[in-house]
Amino acid sequence: MHGRRSPVSEVGWDSDPLVAGWAGLPSLSGDLRADVCVVGLGGSGLAAVGEVLRRGLSVVGLDAGRVAAGAAGRNGGFLLAGPAIAIHQAEAGWGLDAALALYRQTLAEIAELARLLGPGVVRQAGSLRIAGLPGEPADAAEEADRDKELADCEQQYQAMLRHGIAVQRYDGELGRGLFLPGDAAMNPARRALGLATLYSAQARLFEHSPVTAIDGGQVRTAAGTVSAGLVVVAVDGRLELLLPELAGRVRTARLQMLATEPMRPGRLPCPVYGRWGYDYAQQDAAGRVYVGGGRDHFVEQEWTHLTAPTAGVQAWIEQVAARFTGGPVRVSHRWAASVGYTPDARPLVTEARPGVVACGGYNGTGNLVGPVAARAAVALGLDGTAPPDCFTR
Ligand SMILES: Cc1cc2nc3c(=O)[nH]c(=O)nc-3n(C[C@H](O)[C@H](O)[C@H](O)COP(=O)(O)OP(=O)(O)OC[C@H]3O[C@@H](n4cnc5c(N)ncnc54)[C@H](O)[C@@H]3O)c2cc1C
């Protein structure tokens, strides 16, 4: 990022000692053979690796950079059950069965992550959806939008009650909205590095090995190849650069965040999102507040493959941070990453080429949906099982 707004243009999560101390994995050199090759070692690719191992097959995993070098290690760290759109909207758009199936699988994914990684990584604190942003509305338009969103919260509340999903109305210091006790939060880099550590005992995983071509069961990097019966491409943003035939089915956008210097804990007891989910914040155990948002205010300029933060979006996020924390903030880190969007908010699980399945297009919310999609991609590739209706095939 350029200009005076940039104290440190790097990822706040990486200041965690366990992330900063990551010993790294080798890069690929030479020619390997495996049952399955997974391209992309974010949360989704690592779930695919775990699924292949569970089936007793051999797997090689490749990442262009460090594990979770992309959005999987650079996001808000929210583990929100359900699809990118609220359950009542998904129900209206996709049908009840598809919406509920995804909701239940993502709840199960939180439980599985907590089992694998423990409470040090997965904080099962619930989440807060509030109408608008904390604090007084700046003008009549903001007030009207907040009222509209409060009515939408009520619709979500009624839908969740109907379907037996835990939910409570919230009316407190941060405003009014809903508390969703089943949700959780994490440092996303720690999640991915933790999974890579678990799986590297059985899987052959490589970092700093960008894939340059995938054809005829062969995956190529600059210094080696992997021959595999199935290739699973688990890349959310920039997927259409690796598999150009998916252009038009997924579109890449940049999302931006910042982290603050440690602040007094207490005001944000769990991850909180407001203004229709566009703005969000969570505070970690060290007191740092991680804040992102503004996508709706910068739609056109953020349809980009670039991943550097920009002054305009960062200025928006900084004032959002002040609303969430209740006062001015001191920013320590600013960053951005690529994510994929689909036309109807339904993620993609598809056979892109013979022997090559791909998953991505999580519409800004892939921490839980991504692993669910990745397992569906493995089942599609190995068993020919059609992905469930919550995905576009
Ligand atoms: C700022 C921001 C905030 C977000 N907040 C949240 C949130 O709070 N909750 C939530 O659920 N979602 C959130 N998201 C979305 C979420 O981060 C993504 O949907 C999810 O992390 C995607 O993970 P992934 O493993 O599918 O793919 P990615 O992380 O996109 O990619 C996986 C890996 O593929 C690798 N790769 C790419 N090209 C190649 C290649 N040619 N060869 C080899 N490897 C390659 C990358 O290096 C990367 O490590 C946010 C995203 C951003 C950017």
The ligand as a Tripos MOL2 file, in Angstrom:
@<TRIPOS>MOLECULE
LIG
   53    58     1     0     0
SMALL
NO_CHARGES

@<TRIPOS>ATOM
      1 C1         -9.8350  -10.0080    3.8450 C.3       1 LIG1
      2 C2        -10.6410  -11.2750    3.8140 C.ar      1 LIG1
      3 C3        -11.4860  -11.5650    4.8710 C.ar      1 LIG1
      4 C4        -12.2430  -12.7460    4.8350 C.ar      1 LIG1
      5 N1        -12.9530  -13.0880    5.9620 N.ar      1 LIG1
      6 C5        -13.5160  -14.3220    6.0290 C.ar      1 LIG1
      7 C6        -14.0810  -14.7780    7.2520 C.ar      1 LIG1
      8 O1        -13.9990  -14.1070    8.2980 O.2       1 LIG1
      9 N2        -14.7030  -15.9930    7.2560 N.ar      1 LIG1
     10 C7        -14.7480  -16.7780    6.1440 C.ar      1 LIG1
     11 O2        -15.3270  -17.8640    6.1890 O.2       1 LIG1
     12 N3        -14.1690  -16.3960    4.9950 N.ar      1 LIG1
     13 C8        -13.5330  -15.1910    4.9210 C.ar      1 LIG1
     14 N4        -12.8990  -14.8150    3.7720 N.ar      1 LIG1
     15 C9        -12.9100  -15.7570    2.6290 C.3       1 LIG1
     16 C10       -11.9490  -16.8930    2.8960 C.3       1 LIG1
     17 O3        -10.7020  -16.3990    3.2940 O.3       1 LIG1
     18 C11       -11.7470  -17.7400    1.6430 C.3       1 LIG1
     19 O4        -12.9740  -18.0760    1.0470 O.3       1 LIG1
     20 C12       -11.0160  -19.0310    1.9930 C.3       1 LIG1
     21 O5         -9.9540  -18.7850    2.8460 O.3       1 LIG1
     22 C13       -10.5460  -19.7180    0.7260 C.3       1 LIG1
     23 O6         -9.6180  -20.7170    1.0860 O.3       1 LIG1
     24 P1         -9.1260  -21.7520    0.0330 P.3       1 LIG1
     25 O7         -8.2560  -22.7090    0.7480 O.co2     1 LIG1
     26 O8        -10.2960  -22.2990   -0.7020 O.co2     1 LIG1
     27 O9         -8.3650  -20.9320   -1.0710 O.3       1 LIG1
     28 P2         -7.2360  -19.8130   -1.1160 P.3       1 LIG1
     29 O10        -6.7840  -19.4180    0.2060 O.co2     1 LIG1
     30 O11        -7.7400  -18.7650   -2.0400 O.co2     1 LIG1
     31 O12        -6.0800  -20.5440   -1.9530 O.3       1 LIG1
     32 C14        -5.4320  -21.6780   -1.5010 C.3       1 LIG1
     33 C15        -3.9990  -21.6720   -1.8920 C.3       1 LIG1
     34 O13        -3.8160  -21.8510   -3.2990 O.3       1 LIG1
     35 C16        -2.5260  -21.4240   -3.6010 C.3       1 LIG1
     36 N5         -2.3690  -21.2860   -5.0540 N.ar      1 LIG1
     37 C17        -2.9170  -20.3740   -5.8810 C.ar      1 LIG1
     38 N6         -2.4680  -20.5540   -7.1470 N.ar      1 LIG1
     39 C18        -1.6350  -21.6080   -7.1020 C.ar      1 LIG1
     40 C19        -0.8300  -22.2720   -8.0660 C.ar      1 LIG1
     41 N7         -0.7900  -21.8690   -9.3490 N.pl3     1 LIG1
     42 N8         -0.0750  -23.3120   -7.6780 N.ar      1 LIG1
     43 C20        -0.0750  -23.7400   -6.4070 C.ar      1 LIG1
     44 N9         -0.8070  -23.1450   -5.4400 N.ar      1 LIG1
     45 C21        -1.5680  -22.1010   -5.7900 C.ar      1 LIG1
     46 C22        -2.4010  -20.1260   -2.8160 C.3       1 LIG1
     47 O14        -1.0410  -19.8110   -2.5610 O.3       1 LIG1
     48 C23        -3.1860  -20.4300   -1.5460 C.3       1 LIG1
     49 O15        -2.3820  -20.7190   -0.4400 O.3       1 LIG1
     50 C24       -12.1590  -13.6300    3.7440 C.ar      1 LIG1
     51 C25       -11.2910  -13.3510    2.6830 C.ar      1 LIG1
     52 C26       -10.5240  -12.1940    2.7300 C.ar      1 LIG1
     53 C27        -9.5620  -11.9170    1.6140 C.3       1 LIG1
@<TRIPOS>BOND
     1     1     2 1
     2     2     3 ar
     3     2    52 ar
     4     3     4 ar
     5     4     5 ar
     6     4    50 ar
     7     5     6 ar
     8     6     7 ar
     9     6    13 1
    10     7     8 2
    11     7     9 ar
    12     9    10 ar
    13    10    11 2
    14    10    12 ar
    15    12    13 ar
    16    13    14 ar
    17    14    15 1
    18    14    50 ar
    19    15    16 1
    20    16    17 1
    21    16    18 1
    22    18    19 1
    23    18    20 1
    24    20    21 1
    25    20    22 1
    26    22    23 1
    27    23    24 1
    28    24    25 2
    29    24    26 1
    30    24    27 1
    31    27    28 1
    32    28    29 2
    33    28    30 1
    34    28    31 1
    35    31    32 1
    36    32    33 1
    37    33    34 1
    38    33    48 1
    39    34    35 1
    40    35    36 1
    41    35    46 1
    42    36    37 ar
    43    36    45 ar
    44    37    38 ar
    45    38    39 ar
    46    39    40 ar
    47    39    45 ar
    48    40    41 1
    49    40    42 ar
    50    42    43 ar
    51    43    44 ar
    52    44    45 ar
    53    46    47 1
    54    46    48 1
    55    48    49 1
    56    50    51 ar
    57    51    52 ar
    58    52    53 1
@<TRIPOS>SUBSTRUCTURE
     1 LIG1         1 GROUP 0 **** ****
